[in-house]
């Protein structure tokens, strides 16, 4: 009789575990999330363009590497992570956020306007995370004092944002009808237009918000000209030698 009771209890436990597993939502990798559209892949990054309709949701997914989200629109969202309370957030155009490796979430868009961002997945393992002059990694202090000495000019402002031992993020704000020059660099670099209206190089059309250029290590100097009547921002990701 005791053996039967134990066997019955074991079977009940197995059935409960199986039922719980069946009810657990599927978690897909970031690369499979249907609102994330891959625009660039190389050894350093996956760059995804993200657009979600009002009141639609980003599907539950996981981040297998650190990722940086660059917001291209204002948005009100509800973020859901398994086993945690829902979090309502108000996100701002131009906001930059770290979504750390291991993070699992879905996001429902509460706004009446489309949700737009560029998500840069950092494919090298990142160490030594530090906020500089912006809170990119939540709950980490700012390390801005020395960084504020970075060169700016009448034509542009330089705003260091965040760094790891492998990657450095900087925003360049270019004044109306001014030209900003990036000097030759031995390090590869990703430049993303955070707003429309800045032209890369001497010729060609202006970039739209979310469009980007990739500079290989050893690339020559490059100019960026603001063709608009207002300040326009670029964000730079520099990948440091290992």
NUDO-504709 format. One record per residue: x, z, y of N, C-alpha, C in turn; residue in one letter. Coordinates in steps of 0.05 Angstrom, whole numbers, padded with zeros to 5 digits, always signed. Example, Ala and Ser with C-alpha at 12.3 -4.5 7.8 and 13.67 -1.06 7.14 Angstrom:
<nodes>
+00264+00156-00114+00246+00156-00090+00264+00156-00066A;+00257+00142-00045+00273+00143-00021+00258+00157+00001S;
</nodes>
This chain:
<nodes>
+00017+00000-00024+00000+00000+00000+00017+00000+00025X;+00038+00016+00025+00056+00017+00049+00069-00010+00054X;+00077-00023+00032+00089-00050+00035+00070-00069+00047X;+00044-00068+00040+00024-00086+00051+00021-00081+00081X;+00020-00055+00089+00017-00048+00117+00040-00059+00133X;+00065-00055+00123+00088-00065+00137+00088-00095+00139X;+00080-00108+00117+00079-00138+00117+00058-00147+00137X;+00036-00134+00138+00015-00142+00156+00023-00138+00185X;+00037-00116+00191+00046-00111+00218+00067-00132+00226X;+00085-00139+00207+00105-00159+00213+00092-00186+00219X;+00072-00194+00202+00058-00219+00206+00044-00220+00233X;+00031-00197+00240+00017-00196+00266+00037-00200+00289X;+00060-00187+00286+00080-00190+00308+00090-00218+00310X;+00094-00232+00287+00103-00259+00288+00082-00277+00301X;+00057-00272+00294+00035-00289+00305+00033-00284+00335X;+00036-00259+00344+00035-00253+00373+00058-00267+00388X;+00082-00266+00376+00105-00279+00389+00101-00310+00390X;+00090-00321+00369+00085-00350+00369+00064-00357+00390X;+00043-00341+00393+00023-00346+00412+00034-00344+00441X;+00050-00324+00445+00063-00321+00472+00081-00345+00478X;+00096-00354+00458+00113-00377+00463+00097-00402+00469X;+00074-00405+00455+00057-00428+00459+00046-00428+00487X;+00041-00404+00499+00029-00402+00525+00049-00404+00547X;+00075-00401+00541+00096-00401+00562+00098-00430+00573X;+00099-00433+00600+00100-00459+00611+00127-00473+00605X;+00126-00499+00602+00150-00514+00597+00168-00515+00622X;+00193-00511+00619+00212-00512+00641+00230-00537+00637X;+00229-00555+00656+00244-00580+00653+00269-00579+00671X;+00289-00595+00665+00313-00595+00683+00306-00608+00710X;+00322-00602+00730+00318-00614+00756+00316-00644+00755X;+00333-00656+00739+00335-00686+00737+00309-00698+00727X;+00292-00682+00713+00267-00693+00702+00243-00687+00720X;+00247-00671+00742+00224-00664+00760+00216-00690+00774X;+00190-00698+00773+00182-00724+00782+00183-00729+00812X;+00184-00708+00828+00186-00711+00857+00215-00714+00867X;+00234-00709+00849+00262-00711+00856+00273-00739+00848X;+00280-00755+00867+00288-00783+00862+00318-00786+00867X;+00332-00792+00846+00362-00793+00848+00370-00816+00865X;+00386-00811+00886+00395-00831+00904+00425-00835+00903X;+00440-00816+00892+00469-00818+00889+00478-00800+00867X;+00496-00811+00850+00509-00794+00829+00538-00801+00829X;+00555-00780+00829+00584-00784+00824+00594-00758+00812X;+00621-00755+00811+00632-00731+00798+00627-00706+00813X;+00619-00708+00838+00615-00684+00855+00586-00676+00858X;+00568-00696+00861+00541-00690+00868+00521-00707+00854X;+00496-00697+00851+00472-00712+00849+00457-00708+00875X;+00450-00730+00889+00434-00728+00913+00406-00737+00907X;+00387-00720+00912+00359-00726+00907+00343-00727+00933X;+00327-00748+00936+00307-00749+00958+00281-00737+00947X;+00269-00719+00962+00246-00704+00952+00223-00708+00972X;+00200-00717+00962+00176-00719+00979+00152-00711+00962X;+00136-00692+00972+00113-00681+00957+00089-00683+00976X;+00067-00693+00966+00043-00696+00981+00031-00668+00988X;+00016-00666+01010+00003-00641+01017-00014-00630+00993X;-00011-00604+00987-00027-00590+00967-00020-00599+00938X;+00001-00615+00935+00012-00621+00909+00033-00600+00902X;+00045-00601+00879+00065-00581+00870+00089-00595+00858X;+00113-00583+00864+00137-00589+00849+00135-00575+00822X;+00140-00590+00800+00136-00580+00773+00157-00559+00767X;+00149-00539+00750+00167-00518+00742+00193-00530+00730X;+00216-00523+00742+00241-00534+00733+00264-00514+00737X;+00287-00520+00726+00310-00502+00728+00333-00517+00741X;+00349-00501+00754+00374-00511+00766+00397-00504+00748X;+00410-00524+00736+00433-00519+00719+00459-00518+00734X;+00458-00524+00760+00481-00523+00778+00471-00514+00805X;+00489-00503+00822+00481-00496+00849+00471-00521+00864X;+00451-00518+00880+00440-00540+00896+00435-00531+00924X;+00438-00549+00943+00433-00543+00971+00409-00560+00979X;+00388-00547+00990+00364-00561+01000+00366-00563+01030X;+00363-00588+01040+00364-00594+01069+00336-00603+01076X;+00321-00586+01091+00293-00592+01098+00292-00614+01120X;+00274-00633+01115+00269-00655+01134+00242-00652+01148X;+00227-00631+01141+00201-00627+01153+00195-00597+01153X;+00177-00589+01170+00166-00562+01168+00147-00560+01145X;+00144-00537+01133+00126-00534+01109+00119-00505+01105X;+00095-00502+01095+00086-00476+01084+00083-00480+01054X;+00096-00462+01038+00097-00466+01010+00092-00439+00996X;+00084-00441+00970+00084-00418+00952+00103-00424+00929X;+00122-00406+00926+00142-00410+00905+00135-00391+00882X;+00135-00402+00858+00129-00387+00834+00152-00388+00814X;+00161-00364+00805+00182-00362+00785+00171-00345+00762X;+00175-00353+00737+00164-00338+00714+00173-00309+00715X;+00153-00291+00712+00158-00262+00711+00162-00249+00738X;+00158-00264+00760+00161-00253+00786+00136-00258+00803X;+00132-00241+00824+00109-00246+00841+00112-00272+00857X;+00090-00285+00863+00091-00309+00880+00102-00302+00907X;+00116-00321+00919+00128-00317+00945+00118-00339+00964X;+00106-00331+00986+00097-00350+01006+00119-00353+01027X;+00126-00377+01034+00148-00382+01053+00139-00402+01074X;+00150-00399+01098+00148-00419+01119+00175-00431+01123X;+00178-00456+01116+00204-00470+01118+00205-00487+01143X;+00228-00490+01155+00231-00505+01180+00248-00529+01176X;+00241-00550+01191+00257-00574+01192+00286-00567+01200X;+00305-00577+01185+00333-00570+01190+00343-00546+01175X;+00326-00531+01161+00334-00507+01147+00350-00515+01122X;+00371-00500+01116+00389-00505+01094+00388-00481+01075X;+00384-00486+01049+00381-00463+01031+00397-00469+01005X;+00409-00448+00995+00422-00449+00969+00402-00443+00947X;+00400-00460+00927+00384-00455+00903+00405-00452+00881X;+00410-00428+00873+00433-00422+00856+00428-00431+00827X;+00450-00436+00814+00450-00443+00785+00434-00421+00770X;+00416-00430+00752+00400-00412+00737+00372-00407+00748X;+00368-00416+00773+00342-00411+00787+00320-00429+00774X;+00297-00416+00767+00274-00430+00755+00250-00426+00773X;+00237-00447+00781+00214-00444+00800+00197-00469+00800X;+00173-00465+00810+00156-00488+00819+00148-00482+00848X;+00139-00502+00862+00133-00499+00891+00107-00514+00897X;+00087-00500+00907+00062-00512+00916+00063-00515+00946X;+00056-00539+00955+00056-00545+00984+00029-00538+00995X;+00029-00519+01014+00004-00509+01026-00002-00524+01052X;+00018-00539+01063+00015-00552+01088-00003-00577+01085X;-00012-00587+01108-00028-00612+01109-00011-00637+01114X;+00016-00633+01115+00035-00655+01119+00053-00656+01094X;+00064-00680+01088+00082-00682+01066+00107-00664+01068X;+00116-00654+01046+00140-00637+01044+00163-00656+01038X;+00184-00655+01054+00207-00673+01051+00233-00658+01053X;+00251-00663+01034+00278-00653+01037+00298-00671+01022X;+00324-00665+01025+00345-00676+01009+00357-00653+00994X;+00358-00656+00967+00371-00635+00951+00397-00646+00940X;+00418-00631+00946+00445-00639+00938+00454-00620+00916X;+00455-00630+00891+00464-00614+00868+00494-00616+00866X;+00507-00593+00867+00537-00592+00867+00546-00590+00838X;+00558-00611+00828+00564-00613+00799+00588-00597+00791X;+00606-00591+00809+00629-00574+00803+00619-00545+00804X;+00629-00528+00785+00622-00500+00786+00631-00488+00813X;+00614-00473+00826+00620-00462+00853+00627-00432+00851X;+00647-00424+00866+00655-00396+00867+00661-00388+00895X;+00660-00362+00901+00667-00352+00928+00647-00360+00949X;+00621-00358+00944+00600-00365+00963+00601-00348+00988X;+00601-00361+01012+00601-00347+01037+00583-00361+01057X;+00565-00346+01070+00551-00357+01093+00571-00357+01117X;+00570-00377+01133+00587-00378+01157+00569-00372+01181X;+00558-00392+01194+00541-00387+01218+00512-00392+01212X;+00503-00392+01187+00475-00395+01180+00471-00381+01153X;+00446-00371+01149+00439-00357+01124+00431-00379+01104X;+00450-00389+01089+00445-00409+01069+00440-00396+01042X;+00457-00376+01035+00454-00360+01011+00440-00334+01019X;+00416-00330+01009+00400-00306+01017+00415-00281+01009X;+00412-00260+01026+00423-00233+01020+00453-00232+01023X;+00466-00253+01033+00495-00251+01039+00499-00249+01069X;+00519-00234+01078+00523-00231+01107+00535-00256+01119X;+00533-00258+01146+00545-00280+01161+00575-00274+01165X;+00591-00295+01163+00620-00293+01169+00626-00314+01191X;+00615-00309+01215+00614-00329+01235+00635-00326+01257X;+00646-00304+01261+00663-00298+01285+00685-00318+01288X;+00702-00322+01268+00724-00341+01270+00715-00370+01270X;+00692-00375+01256+00683-00402+01253+00673-00413+01279X;+00664-00396+01298+00654-00406+01323+00676-00418+01341X;+00701-00415+01333+00723-00427+01348+00727-00457+01341X;+00711-00467+01322+00714-00495+01314+00709-00513+01338X;+00723-00537+01337+00722-00554+01361+00695-00566+01365X;+00686-00566+01390+00662-00580+01399+00671-00595+01424X;+00653-00612+01434+00659-00627+01458+00634-00633+01473X;+00636-00648+01495+00612-00656+01510+00594-00673+01493X;+00606-00689+01475+00590-00707+01459+00577-00694+01435X;+00588-00672+01425+00576-00660+01401+00582-00631+01399X;+00567-00617+01382+00571-00589+01375+00578-00587+01346X;+00596-00569+01338+00603-00565+01311+00593-00537+01302X;+00578-00536+01280+00566-00511+01271+00572-00507+01242X;+00593-00492+01235+00599-00486+01206+00575-00471+01194X;+00567-00478+01170+00544-00467+01158+00550-00449+01134X;+00566-00459+01115+00568-00446+01089+00593-00457+01075X;+00605-00441+01057+00627-00451+01042+00629-00437+01015X;+00641-00451+00996+00650-00439+00971+00680-00447+00969X;+00692-00440+00946+00720-00448+00942+00722-00478+00937X;+00699-00491+00932+00699-00520+00925+00686-00538+00946X;+00669-00526+00963+00652-00543+00981+00649-00529+01008X;+00649-00545+01029+00645-00534+01056+00623-00550+01070X;+00603-00536+01083+00581-00549+01097+00584-00544+01127X;+00580-00566+01142+00582-00564+01171+00560-00582+01183X;+00547-00572+01204+00528-00589+01219+00542-00599+01245X;+00538-00625+01250+00547-00637+01275+00522-00645+01291X;+00520-00635+01315+00497-00642+01332+00508-00661+01354X;+00498-00686+01354+00509-00706+01371+00489-00710+01394X;+00499-00709+01419+00482-00711+01442+00472-00740+01446X;+00451-00743+01462+00438-00768+01467+00458-00789+01476X;+00458-00812+01462+00475-00836+01469+00505-00829+01469X;+00513-00809+01454+00541-00802+01451+00551-00811+01424X;+00577-00814+01422+00590-00821+01397+00608-00799+01387X;+00605-00793+01361+00621-00772+01348+00639-00785+01328X;+00664-00777+01327+00684-00790+01309+00693-00770+01288X;+00692-00778+01263+00704-00763+01241+00731-00776+01236X;+00752-00759+01236+00779-00768+01232+00784-00775+01203X;+00805-00790+01197+00811-00796+01169+00814-00770+01153X;+00806-00770+01128+00807-00746+01112+00815-00753+01083X;+00831-00735+01072+00839-00739+01044+00818-00729+01025X;+00797-00715+01036+00777-00703+01019+00752-00720+01018X;+00738-00722+00995+00712-00736+00995+00692-00721+01011X;+00673-00736+01022+00653-00723+01041+00627-00738+01039X;+00605-00722+01039+00578-00733+01041+00567-00726+01068X;+00556-00747+01083+00544-00743+01109+00515-00750+01107X;+00497-00732+01114+00468-00736+01113+00457-00735+01141X;+00440-00755+01148+00426-00754+01174+00402-00735+01171X;+00401-00714+01187+00379-00695+01186+00356-00704+01203X;+00360-00724+01220+00340-00736+01237+00346-00766+01239X;+00326-00781+01247+00330-00810+01250+00344-00816+01276X;+00359-00839+01276+00369-00849+01301+00399-00849+01305X;+00415-00842+01285+00444-00842+01288+00455-00865+01272X;+00473-00880+01284+00485-00904+01271+00513-00897+01261X;+00518-00904+01236+00544-00900+01224+00560-00926+01228X;+00584-00924+01240+00601-00947+01245+00593-00962+01270X;+00607-00984+01275+00603-00999+01299+00579-01018+01297X;+00571-01026+01273+00549-01045+01270+00529-01033+01251X;+00507-01047+01247+00487-01038+01229+00465-01022+01242X;+00444-01017+01227+00421-01003+01238+00425-00973+01236X;+00409-00959+01252+00411-00930+01252+00400-00918+01226X;+00411-00896+01218+00402-00882+01194+00375-00869+01199X;+00358-00868+01178+00333-00853+01179+00339-00825+01169X;+00321-00806+01175+00324-00779+01165+00326-00778+01135X;+00346-00765+01125+00350-00764+01096+00369-00785+01085X;+00375-00806+01100+00395-00825+01091+00423-00814+01094X;+00442-00826+01080+00468-00814+01079+00490-00835+01075X;+00514-00826+01080+00538-00843+01074+00557-00825+01057X;+00572-00838+01040+00592-00825+01023+00620-00835+01032X;+00638-00817+01038+00665-00823+01046+00684-00815+01023X;+00698-00834+01012+00718-00827+00991+00742-00813+01004X;+00756-00798+00988+00781-00786+00997+00800-00808+01007X;+00813-00803+01030+00831-00823+01041+00817-00844+01058X;+00791-00840+01064+00776-00859+01080+00786-00859+01109X;+00784-00882+01124+00792-00883+01152+00773-00867+01170X;+00780-00865+01195+00762-00852+01214+00736-00868+01216X;+00715-00853+01223+00688-00866+01224+00673-00854+01248X;+00658-00871+01262+00643-00863+01285+00613-00862+01278X;+00599-00843+01292+00570-00840+01289+00559-00839+01317X;+00541-00857+01324+00530-00859+01351+00501-00852+01351X;+00493-00834+01369+00466-00826+01372+00452-00847+01390X;+00433-00862+01379+00419-00883+01393+00393-00874+01407X;+00388-00848+01406+00362-00838+01416+00365-00823+01442X;+00343-00813+01453+00342-00798+01478+00344-00768+01473X;+00349-00760+01449+00350-00731+01443+00374-00725+01425X;+00381-00700+01422+00402-00692+01404+00395-00697+01375X;+00414-00707+01359+00409-00713+01331+00430-00700+01315X;+00423-00690+01291+00441-00674+01275+00449-00689+01249X;+00474-00685+01241+00484-00693+01215+00494-00669+01200X;+00492-00669+01174+00504-00648+01158+00526-00660+01140X;+00549-00647+01140+00572-00656+01125+00577-00637+01101X;+00581-00648+01078+00591-00634+01054+00619-00644+01048X;+00639-00627+01052+00667-00634+01045+00674-00621+01019X;+00686-00637+01001+00693-00627+00974+00723-00621+00973X;+00729-00596+00969+00757-00587+00972+00773-00593+00947X;+00799-00599+00950+00816-00604+00926+00818-00580+00909X;+00819-00585+00883+00820-00563+00863+00849-00558+00856X;
</nodes>
